[in-house]
Amino acid sequence: MDTSPEAWAIMQDALRSWTPRQRVERAAALTVLAHSFALAELRRRYPDEDDRKHRLRLAARYIDKETILAAFGWAPDDGD
């Protein structure tokens, strides 16, 4: 672990003080942040594709290829 025990204890105390709503809001915000980083990488790797394709590539990271194909008529060939 790269965090000192003292710092970890402070973080644990802070997390315990959050309400369930605050925990869900933080989790949702972190998910949005992670998706924005993933979309930025997809835009960098596939600059000629439109936003729809970038979002489909992101969805394909979480949904199997057959479902993506059935729902949207397209799926990435390269696993991304």
C-alpha positions in Angstrom: 0.0 0.0 0.0 1.4 3.4 -0.9 -0.7 5.2 1.8 0.5 5.6 5.3 -1.6 4.0 8.0 -2.4 7.5 9.4 -3.6 8.8 6.1 -5.6 5.7 5.5 -7.3 6.1 8.9 -8.3 9.7 8.1 -9.7 8.6 4.8 -11.7 5.8 6.4 -13.1 8.2 9.0 -14.2 10.6 6.2 -15.8 7.8 4.2 -17.7 6.6 7.3 -19.1 10.1 7.8 -20.7 10.2 4.4 -24.4 9.6 4.0 -25.6 6.9 1.6 -26.6 9.6 -0.8 -23.1 11.1 -0.7 -21.6 7.7 -1.4 -23.8 7.1 -4.4 -23.2 10.6 -5.7 -19.4 10.1 -5.4 -19.6 6.8 -7.1 -21.6 8.2 -10.0 -19.2 11.2 -10.3 -16.2 8.8 -10.5 -18.0 6.7 -13.1 -18.6 9.7 -15.2 -15.0 10.7 -14.8 -13.8 7.3 -15.8 -16.0 7.3 -18.9 -14.8 10.7 -19.9 -11.2 9.5 -19.7 -12.1 6.4 -21.8 -13.9 8.5 -24.4 -10.9 10.8 -24.6 -8.7 7.8 -25.3 -11.1 6.5 -27.9 -11.2 9.9 -29.6 -7.4 9.9 -29.7 -7.2 6.4 -31.1 -10.0 6.9 -33.7 -10.0 10.6 -34.7 -12.0 10.0 -37.9 -14.9 8.4 -36.2 -18.0 10.4 -35.0 -19.2 10.7 -31.4 -21.8 7.9 -31.9 -19.0 5.4 -32.8 -16.9 6.5 -29.9 -19.8 6.0 -27.5 -20.5 2.6 -29.0 -16.9 1.6 -28.5 -17.2 2.7 -24.9 -20.4 0.6 -24.5 -18.7 -2.4 -26.1 -16.3 -2.4 -23.2 -19.2 -3.3 -20.9 -21.7 -5.1 -23.2 -21.0 -8.2 -25.2 -20.5 -7.9 -29.0 -23.6 -9.9 -29.9 -25.8 -7.5 -27.9 -24.1 -4.4 -29.3 -24.6 -5.8 -32.9 -28.3 -6.6 -32.2 -29.1 -3.3 -30.6 -27.1 -0.9 -32.9 -26.1 -2.9 -36.0 -22.4 -2.2 -35.3 -19.7 -3.5 -33.1 -15.9 -2.8 -33.0 -13.8 -5.4 -34.8 -10.7 -4.7 -32.8 -12.1 -5.4 -29.3 -12.4 -1.7 -28.5 
